């Protein structure tokens, strides 16, 4: 018996968001990893590759294993993912060699998949098309909040710890609490009888059919836009500290606190906006603001510009993800919604893989100005192409 989803089960939804928040802290704490890798003696390009490996391994896992995730096996997979995140977090204290770091990043990526993919499956089981915009808006707040807090905390705590590896290990300490909350969530969901006989990927839907549905133009269009969004987001996130240093700004971690604060405010207080207004136009607006943000970032010469530039990025990136995820939920057939939601997560990791990788290479080859111009043109072009394709697809409900 599935949960009646006309109304969101608020208490259970909050527990799920809290668990997700703790897990993402184990990802966003690596804000300083690009600089840490260079302190260990690695080049910008090598550092970008190593950073990207966790996203690459997660992306592969999303690609090959998403069709196997159902409400029945979510908690088992989630607990395994938590264990891997703890082990990898602790390993950073001892590991400084290249190949050992490569191994840790790969295993950590697998752990992130096993943790977050089941969470997305649980989320989809709780929501309906009528509340998908506000639900994804609030859920994405839980995903974003660590990116607002951890850069600031990393810089503030750096003076009290020997090196960032202790911070990476310390953040893994959140996982035991997340485990207890997940157990309580399972108990609460059991009371609601959610998933007792409910499988978000019914047996009659084969793996081949699941992947075939991605060929539909409006499905692929949303996935592509989500990938571009996270390429730009992760490229900015991992390159910004070094870019700020190059402009003579020593402590710029609060840029992300400001940017994320605006994004969170938009998603937390404006959740119903994503249910009431055209999702396609919200996404177009988001990409245009993001493109403008990269343009203004070129003129970042002192700290006085951090607030206005962070505001522009906050508005652009604040509108993007909830609208994209809600649009995917809306245009997907019910039997594919859980699978397609995890395919959106695949593009998140694809973007997180390509962002640091492409960013590091472009900065080495073209400098930061070249990197920023490519970001300006890429996001503006994505806005135009996405909107044109969406308008051509009669299936897209906006």
N, C-alpha and C positions, 0 to 999 in steps of 0.2 A: 504494500500500500504506500503510495507516494504522498508527500506532503501537499496539501492544498496550497497553491502558491499565489492566490489572489493578493495576499498580504505577506510581506516579508516576515519570517520568524526572527524578530529583532534581537532577542537575547542571544540566540544561537549564532546569528550573523555577527554580532559584536565579538563573541568568543573566537569565531573563525578569523576575523580581521586582526584580533590581538595575536593569535598564533602566527599569522602571516607576517605581521610587523616584526616579531622576534626573529623569524627566519630571514627576512630581508636585511635585518641589521648585520647578519653574517656576510652579506654581499656588499652593502654600502660602506662598511668599515674599511674597504680596500680603496677608498678615495686616495690615500697616500701611497698606494702600491707602486705607481709609476715612478715616483720620486725615490721610493725605497729600493726598487730594482736598480735604479741608476746609482744609488749610494753603494750598492753591492758590486758595482763595476760593469753593469750591462748597458748597452746602447739604448736609445729611444725605441728603435725598431724592435730589438729583442724584447725589451720591456713590454711593448705593445702586444707582441705575439704571445708572451707568457700570460699577460692579463687576459687575453682573448680566449685562451684555451678552455677555461671553465665554461664560457658561453658556448664554445664549439661542442664540447662534450654534452652539455645540456641540450643543445640544439639537435644533436644526433639522437639523443634519448627521446626527445619529443617526437622526432620524425619516425622512429621505429617502434616506440612502445606506447604512444598515446592511445591507440585503439584498444589496448588491453586494460585500461583503467576504467573501473566501474565504482559505483558507490560501495559495493561489497568489499572491495580490496583497498579502499582509500587509506584506512588507518594503518594497516600493515605496512604499506609502502611508505607512508608518512613517517612512521617510527624508524624504519631503516634509514631514510634520508636524514633524520635528526642525528642518528648515530654517526653517519659519515661526516656530517658537518662538525660534530664535536671532535672527531679524530683529526680531521684536516686542520681545524683551528689550532689545536694543540701542536700539530706537527710544525707549524711555521716557526716555533721557538727554536727548533734545532736545525732547520733546513736552510741552507744558503746556496747550495750548488744548483746549477741550471736544470739538470735533468730531474733532480729530486723535486724542484719547484714545479716543473712541468707535470710530473706525476700527481702532485698534490692538487694542482689546478684542475686536472682531468677528473680526479675522484671527487673533488668538491663540486664540479659541474654535475656529476651524476647524482650526488646528494641533493643538490638544489632541485633537480628535476623530480626526484622521488619525494621531496618535501612539497613543492609548489603545485605540481600537476594534480595530485589528489585534492589539494585545497581548491583548485579551480573547479574540479568535478563536483565537490560539495557545494560550492557557490552556485553553480548552474542548477543544481537540484533544488535550490531554495527560491529561485526567482522566476518571474514570468515576463512576457513582452511588455506588460503594462508598467512594471517597476524596474526594468533592466537598466535604464539610464541612471536612475538614482542609486541603484544597487552597485553598479560598476563604478559610479562616481565615488561612493564611500569606500568600496573595496580598494580602489586605486589609491585612496588616501592612505590606507594602511601600507600599501606598497611604496608610497612616496615619502612618508614621514621619516623613515630611517635615512633617506638621502638628504633630508633637511637637517637632521640632528648629528649624524655621524661625522661629516666633514668638520663641523664646528668642534665637536667633542674630540676628534682626532688631534686637531691642532692644539687645543687647550691641554689635553692630557700628555702630549708629546714631551713636555718639559719634565714630567714626573716618571717617565718610563725609559728604560734603556734603549729600546728601539720599537718601531711599530709592530713587530711580530708579537709582542706581549699584548698589544691591543687586539690583534687578530684572534689570539688565543682566548683572551678574556671575554670577547663577544660571544664565543661559542658556549660560554656559561649560561646564556639565556635558554639554551635548548632543553635542559631538564625541566624548567618551568613551562616551556611550550609543550613538552610531552605531557605534563600533568593537565594542562588546559585541554589538550587534544583528547585525553581520556574522558574528561568531563563533557566535552562536546559530543563524544560518541554516546555517552550516557543520555544527554539531552536529546540528541537526534533519535536515539532509541525510543525515548518517551513519545516523541512525535510520530514514531513509526515511519520515519523517512528512510527509504531505501530497504525496508524489510523484504519487499518483493520487487524493488525498483532497480533497474539497471539502465543507466543513461546511454549505454550503447547496446541495444538489444541483440540477442544472438542472431536474429534474422538479418542484421546489418553486418555484412562481412567487412574485413579489413580493406579489401579491394574497393568495395563500395564507398567506404569512408574516405579513402584517398581520392577516389574518382570525383566526389562531390566538390573537391577543391578546384577542379577544372572549370567550374561555373564562373562566368566572367565577374559577377558581382562579389563572389566569395574571394576570388583571387585578387581583385582590386583592393578589397579591404586589407587582406593579408600583406600586399605589397606596400600599401600606405603605412601600415603599422611597422613594417620593417624599416622603411625610410625614417620614420619618426624616431625609432630607437637607435638607428645608426647615428643620427645627429645628436640625440640625447647622450649616448654613451661616449661618443667622440668628445663632446663638450665636457662631460663629467671627468674623464680621465686625462684630458689634455689641459684643462683650465689652470690647475695649480702651477704647472710649469710655464704656461703662457703668462700668467700673472707675474711670476718671477722675472720673466724676460722683459716685462714692462715696469719693473722696479717696485712691484706691489708684493710685500712679504707675507702678509696674512690675509688671504682672500677667501678663506674657507666659508666666511659668512655670506659670500655671493650665493652659494647654494642654499643656505639657510633662508635668505630672503626670497630667492626664486621659488624654493619649495614651499615656503610659507604662503606665497601668493597662489601657487598651484593648489595647495591643500585648502585654502580658503574658498577658492572657486569650486572645488569638488565637494567640500563639506557643506557649504552654505547654499550652493547653487545646484544641488543635485537634481531638482525637478526640471531645471533648464534642459537637461539632456533627454528628458522624456517629452517635453513640450515643443521644442524647436527642431527645425530641420537638422538632422545629424550630418548630412553632407555639407551644408553651409557652415556648421560649427567646425567641421574638420578643415574646410577650405580656409576659414578665418584663422584657425590655429596655425596652419602651415605658413600663412602670410606673416603673422606675427613672429614666428620662429625665424623666418628668413630675415626679417627686419632686425631681429636680435643679433644675428651673426654680423649683419652690416654695421650696426652700432658698436659691436664688440671690437671692431678694428680700431676704434678711436679710444680704447681703454688705456689711458696714460697715467691715471691716478685714481685714488680710491673714491673720488667724488662722483665718478660715473658708474660705480658698481650698482648703486640702488636703481637708477633708471634702466640700465641694461638688464638687471635681474628682473625688474618689473615686466619688461617686454617679453622676456623668455618665460616668465611665470604665467602670463596670460596665454601665450601661444601653446606652451606645453601643458598648461592646466586644462585646456579645452580638448586636447587631442585624444588621450587614451580612453576616457570614459565614452566619448562619442564613437570612437572606432570599435570598442568592444560591444557597446550597445547596438551599433549598426550590424555587426557580425551576428549577434544573438537574434536580431530582428529578421535578417534576411536568410538565416539558416533554417532548414527544415528541422522540426523538433527532434528527430532521431539523430541528427548530426550536431546538435548544439554543444554538447559536452566535448566532442571531438574537435569541432571547429574552435571552441574556446581555447583548447590546449594547443591548437595550431597557431592561434594568436600568440601564445606563449613561446612557441617555436620561433616565430619571427622576432619576438623580444630578444631571444638569445642569439638569433642570427644577427640582429642589429648590434647587440652587445659584443658579439665577436668581431664584426666588421668595423665597428666604430673605432675602437682603440687600434686595431690592426691598420686600417686605412689611414687613420689619423696620424699614427706614428710614422708611417712611411711617407705620407704627404708632407708632414712637417720636416722630415729629413731632406726631402727632395725639393720642396717648394717654399719652405718656411711657413710661419704661422699665417702670413697674409694670404698665401696661396691656399692653405687649408680653409681659411674663413671664406674666401671667394667661392670655392667649390661648394661649401655648405650653404651660402646664400643662394646660389643658382640652383643647387639640387633641391632645396626645400621649396623654393618658388615654383620650379618646374613640376615637382610632385603635386603641389596644390592644383595646378592647372590640369594635369593629366588625370588625377583622381576624380576631380569634379566632372570633367568631360565624360569619362567612362561611366561614372555613376549616373549621369543624366541619360546616357544611352541605354542603360539597363532598366527595363520596365519592371524588373523584380524588386528593385531597391525601394523599400518603403521609407520615406523620409519625413 
